[in-house]
């Protein structure tokens, strides 16, 4: 079974590098490929095509490669994203585990049949 790809920054948002150029805002959706970019003028872009069309209208546009469309573990290693990096959950120790219930042997009630084991 193939593991589902997940968005490592699901429902998170921020501003600037390393995901977007300086002055731009970014937001991740629930799905792995859901990335939203907001330009300094407030216009929003969800597709590379519409973003590239907008960048062509600017006098001094950022490079299209300055926009990160896929959040990978390598992107999360950037010091600017340390607040979003998932922390490993602590391992359960014997003191945090629930004690197991002891099995009790029940005596048969008078007047009832008991099953005999088959051989």
C-alpha positions in Angstrom: 0.0 0.0 0.0 1.4 3.4 -1.0 1.4 6.0 1.7 -0.6 9.1 1.0 1.3 12.3 0.3 0.6 14.9 2.9 1.0 18.6 3.1 3.7 19.2 5.8 2.4 22.7 6.4 -1.3 22.0 6.1 -3.4 25.0 7.1 -0.3 27.1 7.9 0.6 30.6 6.6 3.5 32.9 6.6 5.4 35.6 4.8 8.5 35.7 2.6 11.4 33.3 2.1 12.0 30.4 1.7 8.5 29.8 0.3 7.7 33.1 -1.3 9.7 36.2 -2.2 10.2 39.0 0.3 6.9 41.0 0.7 4.7 38.1 -0.5 2.5 36.1 1.8 1.9 32.4 1.5 -0.8 29.9 2.8 -0.9 26.1 2.5 -4.2 24.3 2.0 -5.2 20.9 3.3 -4.1 19.0 0.1 -0.4 18.5 -0.8 -0.5 20.7 -3.8 -2.7 23.5 -2.4 -0.5 26.6 -2.2 -1.8 30.2 -2.2 0.4 33.3 -2.8 -0.7 36.8 -2.0 1.2 39.7 -3.8 2.2 42.8 -1.9 -0.8 44.6 -3.6 -3.2 42.0 -2.1 -4.0 40.0 -5.3 -4.0 36.2 -4.7 -2.8 33.4 -6.9 -3.3 29.7 -6.7 -1.9 28.4 -10.0 1.5 28.8 -11.5 -0.1 30.0 -14.8 -2.0 32.9 -13.2 1.0 33.8 -11.1 3.3 33.9 -14.1 0.8 36.0 -16.0 0.8 38.5 -13.1 4.6 38.5 -12.8 4.8 39.5 -16.5 2.9 42.7 -15.8 5.4 43.9 -13.1 8.4 46.1 -13.8 10.8 44.3 -11.5 9.2 40.9 -10.8 10.6 38.2 -8.6 11.7 35.0 -10.4 9.0 32.3 -10.7 11.5 29.9 -9.1 11.3 32.0 -5.9 7.9 30.5 -5.2 7.8 27.1 -3.6 4.8 25.0 -4.7 5.7 21.8 -2.9 6.6 21.7 0.8 9.2 19.0 1.3 11.2 18.0 4.4 14.2 19.9 2.8 12.1 23.1 2.7 11.2 22.6 6.3 14.9 22.4 7.3 15.2 26.1 6.5 15.8 28.1 9.8 12.9 30.5 8.9 10.4 27.5 9.1 11.6 25.9 12.4 8.3 27.0 14.1 6.4 24.9 11.6 8.6 21.8 11.8 6.7 18.9 13.4 8.1 17.9 16.7 8.5 14.2 17.3 6.0 12.8 19.7 7.6 11.5 23.0 7.9 7.8 23.2 5.7 6.1 25.7 7.4 4.8 28.7 6.2 2.3 31.2 5.2 5.1 33.5 2.9 6.7 30.8 1.3 3.4 29.7 -1.9 2.2 31.2 -1.6 -0.9 33.3 -3.1 -4.0 31.8 -6.1 -5.6 33.5 -5.4 -8.8 35.2 -7.2 -11.8 33.9 -9.5 -13.5 36.4 -10.5 -17.1 36.4 -14.2 -17.4 36.7 -15.7 -20.4 38.4 -18.7 -22.0 36.6 -22.1 -21.2 38.1 -23.9 -24.1 39.6 -26.3 -25.7 37.2 -24.6 -24.5 34.0 -22.7 -26.6 31.5 -19.1 -25.9 30.8 -17.4 -26.5 27.5 -14.9 -29.3 27.3 -11.9 -28.7 25.1 -11.7 -30.6 21.9 -8.7 -32.7 21.2 
